[in-house]
Amino acid sequence: MLYELEENLRHKKAPPEEVETERKAKAYPILKYLETYMLDVHKQYTAG
């Protein structure tokens, strides 16, 4: 999904403002989910 977003923005030659807006709206939530997922997995496989 992230690669597709970036590819679409490059393809339509989006201005920097649009790139930033789209990243905040679409990429940021995905990255936050991945961060949470990785932290949960890390907790499962580390001693503690």
C-alpha positions as a LaTeX table, in Angstrom:
\begin{tabular}{lrrr}
\hline
Residue & $x$ (\AA) & $y$ (\AA) & $z$ (\AA) \\
\hline
Met1 & 0.00 & 0.00 & 0.00 \\
Leu2 & 2.78 & 2.43 & 0.82 \\
Tyr3 & 4.62 & 1.74 & $-2.42$ \\
Glu4 & 1.40 & 2.14 & $-4.37$ \\
Leu5 & 0.70 & 5.49 & $-2.71$ \\
Glu6 & 4.17 & 6.80 & $-3.53$ \\
Glu7 & 4.02 & 5.47 & $-7.09$ \\
Asn8 & 0.66 & 7.13 & $-7.71$ \\
Leu9 & 1.92 & 10.45 & $-6.36$ \\
Arg10 & 5.03 & 10.29 & $-8.57$ \\
His11 & 2.99 & 9.25 & $-11.59$ \\
Lys12 & 0.70 & 12.26 & $-11.35$ \\
Lys13 & 3.62 & 14.54 & $-10.48$ \\
Ala14 & 1.92 & 15.71 & $-7.30$ \\
Pro15 & 3.27 & 18.92 & $-5.76$ \\
Pro16 & 5.08 & 18.61 & $-2.41$ \\
Glu17 & 2.07 & 19.92 & $-0.49$ \\
Glu18 & $-0.15$ & 17.17 & $-1.89$ \\
Val19 & 2.49 & 14.52 & $-1.21$ \\
Glu20 & 2.68 & 15.62 & 2.42 \\
Thr21 & $-1.11$ & 15.68 & 2.80 \\
Glu22 & $-1.52$ & 12.24 & 1.25 \\
Arg23 & 1.25 & 10.76 & 3.37 \\
Lys24 & $-0.28$ & 12.12 & 6.55 \\
Ala25 & $-3.73$ & 10.89 & 5.60 \\
Lys26 & $-2.83$ & 7.45 & 4.21 \\
Ala27 & 0.71 & 6.40 & 5.07 \\
Tyr28 & 0.93 & 7.56 & 8.68 \\
Pro29 & $-1.92$ & 5.33 & 9.96 \\
Ile30 & $-0.37$ & 2.30 & 8.24 \\
Leu31 & 3.03 & 3.02 & 9.76 \\
Lys32 & 1.50 & 3.47 & 13.22 \\
Tyr33 & $-0.26$ & 0.10 & 12.88 \\
Leu34 & 3.02 & $-1.56$ & 11.83 \\
Glu35 & 4.81 & 0.01 & 14.79 \\
Thr36 & 2.22 & $-1.36$ & 17.21 \\
Tyr37 & 2.31 & $-4.78$ & 15.57 \\
Met38 & 6.12 & $-4.98$ & 15.69 \\
Leu39 & 6.21 & $-3.92$ & 19.35 \\
Asp40 & 3.66 & $-6.62$ & 20.20 \\
Val41 & 5.65 & $-9.28$ & 18.35 \\
His42 & 8.84 & $-8.10$ & 20.02 \\
Lys43 & 7.24 & $-8.51$ & 23.45 \\
Gln44 & 6.19 & $-12.06$ & 22.58 \\
Tyr45 & 9.70 & $-13.15$ & 21.66 \\
Thr46 & 11.84 & $-11.37$ & 24.21 \\
Ala47 & 12.39 & $-12.26$ & 27.82 \\
Gly48 & 10.80 & $-9.99$ & 30.24 \\
\hline
\end{tabular}
